[in-house]
Amino acid sequence: MTNPLISVIITCFNQEKQIIKTLQSVLNQTHIEWECIIINDGSTDNSEGAIKTFIEDDSRFKYKYQANIGVSAARNAGFKLASGNFVNFLDGDDTFLPNKLKEQVGVFQNNPDISVCVCNHQFYSESNNKCTYFEFSKIETKPLEQFLYKWHNGIALPLHSPLYKRSIWNKDELPFPEDYKYRCEDWVFNVLVALKDVNYYMLDKVLCNYHMGDTNFTNNAKSLTTAAIKAAMYLKSKLPEQYQEDFIDTTIDNNLNMYLESEKINFLQQSANWRIANAISKPFLLFFKKLIND
């Protein structure tokens, strides 16, 4: 397994302005044995034209357009086409750093008992072209309880951070549940993977960027709170019985607390003493913005 093939699965929906940076970050990888499967999930902008122009001279890129069916089904569509030993999911507005795949493959080579290698990430602000790093809890070898109780509350795991062994999933199994239609689908996915009881490895290096656009974080906090509770209700029946009730209670508490904190920050920003309030709330605003900006 010196140079294993890695399948990078990118989903794109109306990301004409960001998708080229994403594709370039794959092209820049120092591990060159990869295929990149791009699923255009019904974009109505010029994403298709931008993608086709960029990939025309490199046969490692594979492109498919389909009518819009949602991000989970789009990721599964890419997964069905994947032929690599490893799989890395990537949204059409996020990016890898050049050594990401090489570093993570090296971890697998030195640790044959692991199935998932997670790396650190940094937050890239589209508005000022700057990166910010936040310290989160490290992912444990068996992270199920972390994912259940600490998601958005000490744990942050962007979709493109982990590199997965393809063998985690059975031949006809798809990674993303298509019967779950709400936000927090990444959380649902991560819990379902952790339920397989495979071993994780935390590579303590920043190897990817999570891109943040300009959004109303308070409105996002409201919708995220609702979606998190819907996700918890979806996951409940899939959990071992000893987790089920406590998991629901913890999810409600964590997300209501996050929403209340976002309301406090919003109140400070709208207060008469704007400059003082802005100085006080700015670090908290950035922190909450990264949590809710799925």
N, C-alpha and C positions, 0 to 999 in steps of 0.2 A: 504493500500500500504506500509506495514511495510518492507517487503522483496520482492520487485518486481523483476521479472526475466529480466535480461539485456542480449540482444543479441550483442555479440562482433563479428563483421564481419571482418575477416582478408583476405586480398588478397596477394598472393605470386607469384612472377615470378623470378626464378633464385636467390633466397635469402637464399641459403643453409647455408651461413656463419652467417646470422643475425637472421633467423627465430626462433631459439631456445630461444634467449634472449626475443624476442617478446612474444612467447608463455609462457615463464616463468613469464613474467610480468603480464600476465592475471591470471595465476595460483596463483600468490602471492596476489591477491586482497583480502582485508579484507571483502568485500561484496562477499559472496560465492554463491549467487543465480544468476548464469550466465550460458549462453551457449556460446560456442565459435565456430563459423562457419568459417572454413578455406577453401578458394577457391584457389586451385593451378591452375593458369592460364597458363598451358602449359609449365611449367618449364622443362628445358633440363639438369639441374644439378641434384644433389642428394637431392633436397628439399623434395621430396616425402618420401624418406627413413628416413630423419631426423625427419620430422613431424610425421610419423606413429609410429616411435619408441618412441617419446616423449609423444604422446597422448594415447598410448595403454591402460593405466590403469585408465583413467579418462573419463567417459562416457559423461561429459559435453562438450568435444571436438567433433566436427563433421567435417569430412574431405570430400572434393570433388575435384577430378581432372577433368579438362576439357581442350579441345584444346584451344590454345591461341586466345582470342577474344578481348583483351584490358581491361584496368583497370576499366573503367566505367561499361562495361557489366559484368565483374567479380564481382564488388561490388553489382550490381543488382542481380546477381545469388545468392549471399549470403543473400541478403535482402529477396528474395523469400522464403528462408528456415527459416527465423527468426520467432520465436514465442514469443519473449519477449515484455514486456510493453515499454521498452526503447531500443534504438539502439546506438551502438558506433562503428564507422568505424575505422579501424586500418591497416596501411600498414605493410608489413612483415619485415620492418627494423626499426620500431619505437617501443617505449615502454611506458607502464604506470608506475607510481609510485604506491606503494601498496594501498594507501587510495583513489585512484581516484574515483572509482565507488561509494564507500561508501559516500564520501564527496558530490558528485554530487546528489546522491539519496536524501541525507538529504536536499539539497537545494530545490528539487522538493516537498518534503514533507512539507516544510515550505512556499512554494510559489506555490500554485496550479494553478495560472494563467499563469505560464510560460510554454514554450514548448521546449526551448533549454537552457541548462546550459553550459557555456563556462568556462574553467579554464585556468590559465597561463601555460606556458611551458618553458622549458630550452633547450638549444642546446647542444647536446652531440657530441663531436669530436671523431670519430673512431681512428684517428691517435695518439692522446695523452691521450685518456681515461679521458677527462675532460669535465665538464659541464660549460656552460656560460649562464647567464641570461641577456636578454635585455628588457628594459622597452618599451612597446608599448602602444598605445592608448587603453583604455578600451572599450570593446564592449558595445554599448548602448542597451537599451530595444528594440528599433526599429532600427536596424543597416543597413538598405538598403543603405542609402546615404554613410555611411562609406565604405561599400563593393564596391560601385560603384566608389568612388572617392579617397579612401585612401588605396586600396589594394596594397601591396608592397610599400606603401608610408606612413607608420605610423601604418598600421594594419597588423598583422600577425596572421593567424588562421590555424594552422595545422589541418589536417583532423581528427585526433584522439582527439583533445582537447574538442570538444563539445559532450555532451550526449543529445540525441534527444528523445522526446516522439514519439513512433511509430505512434500515431494517427495523426501526422502532414500530413502523406500521406494517401490518400484514399486506399480502399481495393486493387484495381488492379493497383495502381499507383506505378511507380518505381522512386527512388530518382535521379538517374544519367541519363542524356540524352545520349543515345547511338548514336545519329546522330552527336555528336560533337567528333572529333577524334584527337584533338591536345592537346598540353600541356595547362596548366592553367585550366584543367578540374575541379580542386577543387574550383577555383574562380567561374566558371560557376555554379557549384553546390550550393555554398554558396549564390550567388545572387538569384538563383531560390527559395531557401528556404526562404530568407528574403522577397521575393515578396509575400509569403503567409501571410505576416503581422502578424506573431506570435510573442510572447514576448520572449525576451532573458534575461538571467541573467548572469552577469559577476562575477564568483567566483575568487577572487583575491588571489589565491594560486597556486603554481607550483605543478602540479599533473601528468605531463607527460614529456617525453623526445622526442625531435625531433633529429634524428640521421643524422649527416653530414659525408659523405665520402669525399675522395679526388677527386676533379673534377677541370677542367679548367673553372674557373668562368667567364672569359671573353667570351669564346665560348658559355657558358650557357647564358650569358647576351644577346648575339645576338639572340639565338633561343627563349629566353623568350620574348624579345621585339616583335618578329614576332608573337609568339603564343598569347601574350596578345592582340594584335590588332585583330587577328582572333577571339579570344574569345569575344572581344567587339562587333565585327560585328555580331557574332552569337546572342549575348544577346540583341542587339539593338531593334529588333522587339518585344521582349518580355517585354520591359519596358514601363511604362506610357509615353505618348508622350512628356511630359514636360522635361523628362530626356534625350531623345534619342541623340540629336545632341551634347549637352554639354558633355555627357558621352563619346562619341567617341573622341572629341577634348581633353578632360582631359586624357583619356587613352593614346593617342598618345604622348602628352606632358610628362606625368609622365614616360613612358617607354623609350622614347628617352633620357630624362635627366638621367635616371638610367644607360642606356647604355653608354652615354658620360662620366659619372662619373667612370664607370668601366674601360673605355679606359684610363682615366687620371691615375688611380691607376696602370694599366698595364704599362703605360709609366714610371711612377716613379720606379717601380720594375725593369725595364730593363735599368735604367739610369746608368751612370758610377759611381755615388756616391751611390752604392747599399746599403751600411749599413745605411746611412742617409735616403735614400728613403724607405728602408724597415721599419725603425722605424716610419717614418711618415705615411706610408700607411697601416701598419699592422692592426690597429683598424678598418680602413675603409674596408680593404679587408675582415675581418671577418664578418663585418656587411653586405656587399653586398653578400658575399658567402651564408649567411643564407637566404637572400631574394630570391636568384635564385635557390637554391638547392632543387627543388621540390621533 
